[in-house]
Amino acid sequence: MAHCYVHIPFCRERCSYCDFFLVPGTRLMEPFFDALLQETEARLCEFGSEPVASIHFGGGTPSLAGPRRIGRWLALFSDRVEIKGDAEITLEANPEDCRKHVMEEFRTLGINRVSLGVQSFSGRKLERLGRKHTPDEACQVMQEMLGLFGNVSLDLICGVPDEDMDEWHADLEAAISLQPHHISVYMLTVEAGTKLQREIHRGRCAGPDEGFQAEAYLLAVERLTQEGFMHYEVSNFARPGYFSRYNSGSWRREPYIGLGPSAHTLLKDGSGERRKANVASLVRYISAPYDASTGYELLTPEERQTEEVFLSLRLGQGIALQQLQVIHRQRAQWLEGMLEKFMLEGFLEIRRGRVRLTPRGFLFSDHITQTLLPS
């Protein structure tokens, strides 16, 4: 089963916390799409004969490209690559860009899932994050999108400077009341080179409080599971049947092909597993889309095992105990002791032969995963 990611690196402007590869403004949108079509043509052979299970337009703000450009790419792709009849085709969008008639055009093109960057229903938090929509606009757009699409996701961020538990609880309840199919909950991180980092460094605001973020995250797990959402990945919650297929596929290390600047690819064939990354430069990408990547790297068995452990422990289903035992067969007693230690601390559980992190364990997932990686 293969998946496709298309990176459209344009935003109206960069948010204060964002370090994704993107370009403010849309001046180069047209030459970018010309290059994207050229790269797609050049890489069609990589998709092979297996039908594509999901397409994810990410960014950036891919909805800024408009239906004409997205439709142009979909026409080329669907004419040359088999797409499953029930494929998930996701478009990321921001509330301020979701004009109903435009989103109706996207739906006509085959977009069947929308992921909205709501982030908060608090005007104060939205201003601190540098978002351009209002709480009322977010609610109105969510309701409109739920009327248009059968699968709608929204993002929330917790741990914004000066946020308190009442404000976070209100965000959760507002999101739940709208009845989306999927909710992603992210703890704010301060990335190097961002406006937020500079503001914190200059003393204009406090950094995220890790204790508050932990409490807020556990509240989100509690409330969302109470409301019938399944906690299927460390940051993601979905109603049954609405897991993100693209994200789930990449976490399970199913083959995926990334198009556009900075996009990543993982291929599996008779020669093993290969990955590559496209250049993180819009100018270079536009000038040479046929040569957009750094070249393929063949993964060693140790690298594959490391990725499997790291990604599997992000998932609610965890990793098979037998798989960990095979990886650590030279130090079985050590593994048994570490698993027992983490269980006693309440960080993981073993059920039906699978090792899974608990909600509290997800808070320490980097440390736990690092411990259980192949030595």
N, C-alpha and C positions, 0 to 999 in steps of 0.2 A: 504494500500500500504506500503510495507516494503522496507527498504534499508539496504545495508551492507557496512561497512567501514573496511578495512584491513590495519592495521598499520605495515609498514615494516621499522624498525627504524635504517636503516643504511645509512650513507653518507660517501663519500670519506674523508671529514673533515668538521668540523663545521664552518659555516660562522660567521662573526664577530658580527652580530646582532641577531643570532638565539638562542632562548631558548626552542625550541621544544624538546620533549623526543627523543633522537637519540644516536647512538653509532658510533663514527668515525671508519672507516675500516669495513671489511666484514668477519673477521675471524670466527665469530659465525653464519654466515648466514645459514649454513646447519643445525646445531642443532636447530636454531630458526625455520626453516621451518618444521622440524619434530614436534616441539612443537605446531606450528600453526595448522598443520593438526590434531593433537590430540585435541586441543581446539575446532576446527571446528566440529569434530566428536561429541564431548561431548555436543555441544550446538545446534545441528541441530534441535532439537525439538522446540527451541525458534522461529524458522522461521514460524512455523505453516503451514497452507495450502495456504496462500495468496502468489502469485508469487512475486518475488523480482523485484523491478522496477529499481534499480541501484546498482552497485558495484563500490566502489571507493578505489583504491590502493593509500594510502598516506604514508607520512613518515616525516623525512627521504627522501631517494631517492629510491622509489620502483623499478624503472627501473634497478637499480643495481642488483636486484635479478636475472635478466635474464629470457628469455622465458621458460626455462626448469622448473624452480621452480614455476613461476607464473602459467604455464600450469598444473603442478602437483596439485596445489591448486584448480584451476578452474575445473579440471577433477573430483576431489572429490566433490566439491560443486555442480556442475551442475548435477551430477549423483544422488544427494540426495535431492536437493532443486529445486523447479520450478523457472525458470528465465523467465521473460516476453520476448516475441520474439523481442520486440523493446527496451529492457533494455539498459540503458546507462552504459557502462563499461569503467571507466576512469583510466588512468595510469599517475601519476605524474612523470616528468622526468626533468633532467637538460640538456641543450644543449650539453655540452661536452660528455655526455654519449649516445647521440642519433645516433648510427651508423645505416645507412639506412637499411642494411640487417637484423639487430637485430629488428628494429622497424617493419619491414615487418613480422617477425615471431610473434611479439606481435599481430599484426593485424590478422594474421591467427588464433590465439587463441581466438579471439572474442573481443579484445580491440578495441573500436570504438571511443574513445575520449582521447586526450592527452592534459595534462596541463603542459606547459613548464615554468620552473622557470627562465625566461629571466632576469627580474628585471630592466635592463637598456640596452640601446644601446650606452652608454658612457663608454669608457675604464676607465676613471678616477673614475666614480661611481662604476663600477664593482670591481675595485681594492680596493676601500674603503670598499665595502661590503664583500670582501673576496671571491668573485665569481671567478671561474676558466675558464670561457669561454671568448671569445673575442666578440666584437660587430659583426664582420664579420661572426663568427661562429654562433652567434644567428640568424642572418638573413638567412644564408644558411640552417640551421636546420629547421627554421620556414617554409621556402619554401618547403623543402623536406617533412615535416610532413603534410603540407596542401595538398601535392600531394598524400600522403598515406592515410590520415584519413579525414573523412567528418565532423569532429568536433574537432577544435583545439583552445585551450585557452592559453593565456600568461599572466604572472604576471608582473606588474611594481611597483617600489617603488619610492616614492617622499619624499623629505626632507633629502636627504643624506647630511652630513656635507659639507658646502661650495658650495652646488648646487645653481645655479641661474635659473631664469625663462627661459632664452634662452636654457639652458641645458635640462630643463624639457620639454619645448615645442618641442625640437628636439626628445626627447624620445617618446612623444605622436605621433608626425608625423611619426616617423619610424614605430611604432606599427601599426598605421592606414594604412600605405602604404602596409603593408604585408597582410592585409585583413583577420585577424583571425576571428573566429566566436564569440569569447568571450575574454574580457579583464578584469582582476582584478587590481584595483589600491589601493595600500596600502600606508598609511603614516608611515614612519619609526618611530618606537618606541624604546626607549632605555630600554632594559630589564635587571633586576638585574643578575649579574654573567656573563654577556656576555663580549666578548673581546671589543666590542664597548663601553660598559659602562666604562671599565677600561681605555680605551684610552681617553675618555672624562674627567674622574676623574683626570687623570694625566696631562691634559692640552694639549694633543697631537692633539686634534681636537675639534671643537665646537659641541655642541648638536644640535638636530633639531630645526629649527626656526618655531614656531607654526604659526606665521603670514604668513611666506612663504608657509608652508604646506597648510594652508587654501586657499590661493590664487591659489596654484598649483592644489588643489583638484577641486576648482570651474572651473578652466580652463579645467581640464579633463572632467568634467560633460558637459561643453559647447561644447567642440570639439567632444566628442564621441557621444553625442546625435545629433549633426549636421550631423555626418556620418552615422546615422541610427541605432546606438546602443541604446538599451533600458536600462535605469538605474533601474534595478530591485531589487537591494539591495545596501546598503550603499557603498560597495566597488566593486560592480560587475556590468558589462555592457555586454550585449549580443545582437546579432542580433536576430530578431524575430524567435522563435522556437529553440533557442540554450541556454536557461537558463540551468544552471547546475541542473540536476534533483536531484542528491544526496544532494547538499547544499540546494536547495529549499525545499526539503522534510524535512531536519533537522530544517530549519528555521520555517517551518509550523508545526513542532512538530509531523511529521508522525513517526511511529515506525522505529527505526534503531538499528542494532546490530553491535557493534564494536568488532573486533577480533584483537589480538595482544596486546603487552604491552602498557599501558596508554590509550587504546581505551575506548570510552564511549558507553553505550547502553541505549535506551529508549524503553520500552515495554508497550503496552496497552492491557488489557484484562478485564475479568469480575471483577477482584479484584481492578481495578483502573490503575493508571500509575506508573510504576516502573522504576528506573534507577540504573545504577551501573557503576563503573569505574574499568578497569583492573589495576593491579599493574604497576607502572612506574619503573620497574627494569627488565632488560633483563635476568640477572642471575636467579632471582626468577621465571620469566616466563618460562624459558627453563626447570628449575628443577621441576616445578609443573604446567603445562599448564591447568590441570583439575581444578586447584584451583587458577585461575589467577586473580579473581576479589575481590573487597572489599565486595561483597554481595549486594543484592538488597535493595533499599530504596523506600518505598511507599510514593509518593508525596501527600502532603496535598492539599485540594482545594486552599488554599492561595498560595502555591508554584506553582501550575499549572497556576493560574491567573497571577502571577508575571512573569513566563516564557513566557506566551502568549503575555503579553503587551511588554515585553522586546524584544522578537524576532520579533513580528509583526511590531513594529516601525522601525526595521532595513530594512523592505521590502518597495519597491516602492509602493505597494498596500496599505500599512499601516494596520490599525485596524478599525473594524466597530465602528462607533460612539456609536451605541446601546450597544456594548459590554463594552465600557468604562462607559456608563451610568449605566449599571447593576452593574459593579464593585464598582462604587462610588455612589450608589443609596442613601446612607445616607448623602451625601454631594454634592447634585446635583448643588447647586448654586456655590460652590467652583470650581467644574469641569468646569462649564460654564465660570467662570471668568478666570481660567487658560488657557483654550483653546483660549479664546478671546485675552488674553495677548500674547500668543505665536504666534497667527495669526498676530497681530499688529506688532510684532517684525520681521515678515517675516520668522518664523521658521517652521510653519506648515500651512496646508490648509485642508479644509473639502470639499470633492467633492463626490457626489453620496452616501452620508451616510458613508463615510470613512475618518478617520483622517490620514493624511499622512505628513511626514516631507518633507520640501523643501530641495534642495541641501544645502542651508545655514543651515537649521535645522539639517541636518546630521552631521555637524561640532560640534554641541552641543547636539548630540543625548543622550549621557550619562546623562547630566543634565536634559534634557526634559523627558527622560524615567524614571529617578529616581523620578521626580516630579509626574508623572502620575501612578506610581506603586500603587498597593493596599496598604493602610496605615496599 
